[in-house]
Amino acid sequence: MIIFKEKHKLPKFILIIYMIQYVVLTLYYLKMDVMPVYYHFPAIIIGVLLFICRCKLILNDNGILTNSFFYLFKRKYDLKNTDSCKFDSISALGDFGGWGIRYSKKYGWSYIFSSDDIVTFCFENKKKVTFSIQNIAKLKTALTNLDIYFE
C-alpha cells in the first residue's frame, strides 16, 4: 500500500539557461558563417531530456522506491534497515553543486530536484540516502504511521 508519493522535476531555470546558451552559440556560429549540423541534433536532444527529466519517490509498507531519469533507473531501500531519518533545509548549488542525482559525504546518495527541503534516511549499515521533499508535513505523518524515528 502506498503511504506517500511525490513527483519531482528539474527547476525550469535550468532549461531557460540551456536555451539561452543554445541561442548564443547558434548566433556565434552564424556570425562565423559556420553552422555545423552535428551541433543542432545533440543540443536539441539534451534540451528535450532536461525538459522531461523526472523523479518519483514512493514510500510504502515495504520500503522506499525511487524511479529517476525518465523512470529508467529504479532503486528500492528497505525500511526495516532504517535507523532514523532527519529533515533539513539545503541549497542545491551550495551543498551538492547542482540538481539531479548527486553524491555527498554528508548526505550520501541524493536525489535533489525542485525543493530545498530534504529528508535523509540513515540505515543500519551506515549508508545514507537523501531525497528532496515538497510536502514535509505529509511525509512526517507517513513516517509516524510507520513508526520510524525522525528528527
Helices and strands as residue ranges (DSSP letters): E 2-9, H 12-31, H 37-52, E 54-60, E 63-68, E 73-78, G 79-81, E 82-89, I 92-96, E 100-104, E 108-112, E 117-123, E 128-132, H 136-145
